[in-house]
Amino acid sequence: MNSRPDILHGQSLRALNTFGIDAKATAYLRVAGLEDLRAVRNDPALTAMQRLVLGGGSNLLLTRDFDGLVLHMTNLGIAVAGETEDHVLVTAQAGENWHGFVQWTLQHGLPGLENLSLIPGNVGAAPIQNIGAYGSELADCFHSLQIFDFESGEIRTLTKQYCAFGYRDSVFKHDLRDRAVIVDVTFALAKRWQPNLRYAELASEIAMRGIASPTAKDISDAVIAIRTRKLPDPAKIGNAGSFFKNPVVSAEKRNALTAHHPALVSYVQPDGSYKLAAGWLIDQCGWKGKSLGAAGVHEKQALVLVNRGGATGADVLALAHQIIADVAQGFDVMLEPEPVIV
Ligand SMILES: Cc1cc2nc3c(=O)[nH]c(=O)nc-3n(C[C@H](O)[C@H](O)[C@H](O)COP(=O)(O)OP(=O)(O)OC[C@H]3O[C@@H](n4cnc5c(N)ncnc54)[C@H](O)[C@@H]3O)c2cc1C
């Protein structure tokens, strides 16, 4: 027998999104475990509502009050789940803070996630856009995850192949959108660990520190130092990290652009296409450090939109649309927002 979930009405989401946007939820529930999700599904009035699964709110732009049910994932726990010949399997509950989890793995002598240190948000959201940074992405160390399927009411285990991870992409943005709540995630951490210094800025930070054979902790410390220097702290100025994905274009398109813009920053991809640095494109359009109303573009990072104080989601969206239009006009390239727009 399920008890009635403890729903709050008119809850402010301001402290629950890193943009610091002041929006309210018609209904709000702190989800401590599966029993809460089952109770929601067994309640016809709640099931009929639109749902928003919320983690750390660091990849969200709230453009209005949310007329539905916010399921705020707060389930906690980290445990070694087993091992294979080559890997240790570690499972973390969705509500665990991502950076806290990465530090837990390092403290327990389980390297592999160090390049993803200090990414804000929770473990349960990390697979949604296959978080990535400094030459690594979640998919590199992913084993499997469990979802609560709101359609069937079942718990399902999904493999890496099923999750269809891509660049800031996964099945959760497509077939399983609005249907799956990620409950926990299991990582496969290699027993024979090798440092990943593919990202040039990270390699030079390690070299600058005079470290010849870095440990995973050294790499984590270097990533933390670079990120702290480069990215605005949401506790000080509201933001959701990179607001745009780096657009991927064909080699022909990239060569045509380079002919007109020799300084274009681009990175060749394994399939021969090119990823363009969206921050460079935005900077070239003169947006770095500029504002439109209370929303602005960060002074150091043109890819990061910020709330300069009291911005609404609509203000941020208006700025984003203006930037998209300018980049399209200047380079014939369409930028796509990275955060989920609600
Ligand atoms: C300063 C800063 C730097 C950042 N740097 C990076 C970076 O380097 N690389 C990177 O990839 N991202 C980065 N981000 C973006 C963000 O941190 C990640 O996308 C993170 O994984 C979002 O986690 P969250 O818990 O805050 O998700 P939320 O913002 O709460 O949610 C994001 C999306 O996931 C869904 N969701 C959340 N939890 C679940 C769940 N348990 N089940 C199903 N759906 C769920 C939500 O419904 C929403 O659609 C950065 C953000 C900030 C503010």
Ligand as a Chemical Component Dictionary entry (heavy atoms), coordinates in Angstrom:
data_LIG
# 
_chem_comp.id                   LIG 
_chem_comp.type                 NON-POLYMER 
_chem_comp.pdbx_formal_charge   0 
_chem_comp.three_letter_code    LIG 
# 
loop_
_chem_comp_atom.comp_id 
_chem_comp_atom.atom_id 
_chem_comp_atom.alt_atom_id 
_chem_comp_atom.type_symbol 
_chem_comp_atom.charge 
_chem_comp_atom.model_Cartn_x 
_chem_comp_atom.model_Cartn_y 
_chem_comp_atom.model_Cartn_z 
_chem_comp_atom.pdbx_ordinal 
LIG C1  C1  C 0 29.297 26.498 -14.331 1  
LIG C2  C2  C 0 28.796 25.305 -15.113 2  
LIG C3  C3  C 0 29.701 24.529 -15.816 3  
LIG C4  C4  C 0 29.252 23.410 -16.544 4  
LIG N1  N1  N 0 30.165 22.654 -17.211 5  
LIG C5  C5  C 0 29.780 21.569 -17.914 6  
LIG C6  C6  C 0 30.733 20.753 -18.596 7  
LIG O1  O1  O 0 31.948 20.993 -18.550 8  
LIG N2  N2  N 0 30.285 19.698 -19.307 9  
LIG C7  C7  C 0 28.956 19.370 -19.358 10 
LIG O2  O2  O 0 28.609 18.387 -20.020 11 
LIG N3  N3  N 0 28.027 20.128 -18.718 12 
LIG C8  C8  C 0 28.399 21.200 -17.995 13 
LIG N4  N4  N 0 27.471 21.981 -17.344 14 
LIG C9  C9  C 0 26.045 21.640 -17.451 15 
LIG C10 C10 C 0 25.510 20.764 -16.281 16 
LIG O3  O3  O 0 26.344 20.854 -15.174 17 
LIG C11 C11 C 0 25.372 19.294 -16.667 18 
LIG O4  O4  O 0 24.565 19.148 -17.799 19 
LIG C12 C12 C 0 24.768 18.457 -15.517 20 
LIG O5  O5  O 0 24.820 17.087 -15.838 21 
LIG C13 C13 C 0 23.340 18.850 -15.194 22 
LIG O6  O6  O 0 22.998 18.194 -13.998 23 
LIG P1  P1  P 0 21.792 18.685 -13.106 24 
LIG O7  O7  O 0 21.606 17.663 -12.031 25 
LIG O8  O8  O 0 22.015 20.059 -12.662 26 
LIG O9  O9  O 0 20.603 18.595 -14.149 27 
LIG P2  P2  P 0 19.301 19.512 -14.219 28 
LIG O10 O10 O 0 19.664 20.858 -14.722 29 
LIG O11 O11 O 0 18.531 19.421 -12.960 30 
LIG O12 O12 O 0 18.499 18.743 -15.372 31 
LIG C14 C14 C 0 18.977 18.721 -16.697 32 
LIG C15 C15 C 0 18.082 17.804 -17.535 33 
LIG O13 O13 O 0 18.183 16.472 -17.058 34 
LIG C16 C16 C 0 16.905 15.982 -16.651 35 
LIG N5  N5  N 0 17.149 15.165 -15.462 36 
LIG C17 C17 C 0 17.806 15.525 -14.339 37 
LIG N6  N6  N 0 17.890 14.476 -13.496 38 
LIG C18 C18 C 0 17.259 13.434 -14.093 39 
LIG C19 C19 C 0 16.983 12.075 -13.721 40 
LIG N7  N7  N 0 17.398 11.554 -12.557 41 
LIG N8  N8  N 0 16.272 11.292 -14.591 42 
LIG C20 C20 C 0 15.848 11.799 -15.780 43 
LIG N9  N9  N 0 16.059 13.060 -16.170 44 
LIG C21 C21 C 0 16.778 13.872 -15.349 45 
LIG C22 C22 C 0 16.079 17.220 -16.370 46 
LIG O14 O14 O 0 14.694 16.940 -16.504 47 
LIG C23 C23 C 0 16.592 18.150 -17.443 48 
LIG O15 O15 O 0 15.979 17.836 -18.672 49 
LIG C24 C24 C 0 27.880 23.090 -16.594 50 
LIG C25 C25 C 0 26.969 23.882 -15.872 51 
LIG C26 C26 C 0 27.420 24.982 -15.125 52 
LIG C27 C27 C 0 26.444 25.809 -14.339 53 
# 
loop_
_chem_comp_bond.comp_id 
_chem_comp_bond.atom_id_1 
_chem_comp_bond.atom_id_2 
_chem_comp_bond.value_order 
_chem_comp_bond.pdbx_ordinal 
LIG C1  C2  SING 1  
LIG C2  C3  SING 2  
LIG C2  C26 DOUB 3  
LIG C3  C4  DOUB 4  
LIG C4  N1  SING 5  
LIG C4  C24 SING 6  
LIG N1  C5  DOUB 7  
LIG C5  C6  SING 8  
LIG C5  C8  SING 9  
LIG C6  O1  DOUB 10 
LIG C6  N2  SING 11 
LIG N2  C7  SING 12 
LIG C7  O2  DOUB 13 
LIG C7  N3  SING 14 
LIG N3  C8  DOUB 15 
LIG C8  N4  SING 16 
LIG N4  C9  SING 17 
LIG N4  C24 SING 18 
LIG C9  C10 SING 19 
LIG C10 O3  SING 20 
LIG C10 C11 SING 21 
LIG C11 O4  SING 22 
LIG C11 C12 SING 23 
LIG C12 O5  SING 24 
LIG C12 C13 SING 25 
LIG C13 O6  SING 26 
LIG O6  P1  SING 27 
LIG P1  O7  DOUB 28 
LIG P1  O8  SING 29 
LIG P1  O9  SING 30 
LIG O9  P2  SING 31 
LIG P2  O10 DOUB 32 
LIG P2  O11 SING 33 
LIG P2  O12 SING 34 
LIG O12 C14 SING 35 
LIG C14 C15 SING 36 
LIG C15 O13 SING 37 
LIG C15 C23 SING 38 
LIG O13 C16 SING 39 
LIG C16 N5  SING 40 
LIG C16 C22 SING 41 
LIG N5  C17 SING 42 
LIG N5  C21 SING 43 
LIG C17 N6  DOUB 44 
LIG N6  C18 SING 45 
LIG C18 C19 SING 46 
LIG C18 C21 DOUB 47 
LIG C19 N7  SING 48 
LIG C19 N8  DOUB 49 
LIG N8  C20 SING 50 
LIG C20 N9  DOUB 51 
LIG N9  C21 SING 52 
LIG C22 O14 SING 53 
LIG C22 C23 SING 54 
LIG C23 O15 SING 55 
LIG C24 C25 DOUB 56 
LIG C25 C26 SING 57 
LIG C26 C27 SING 58 
# 
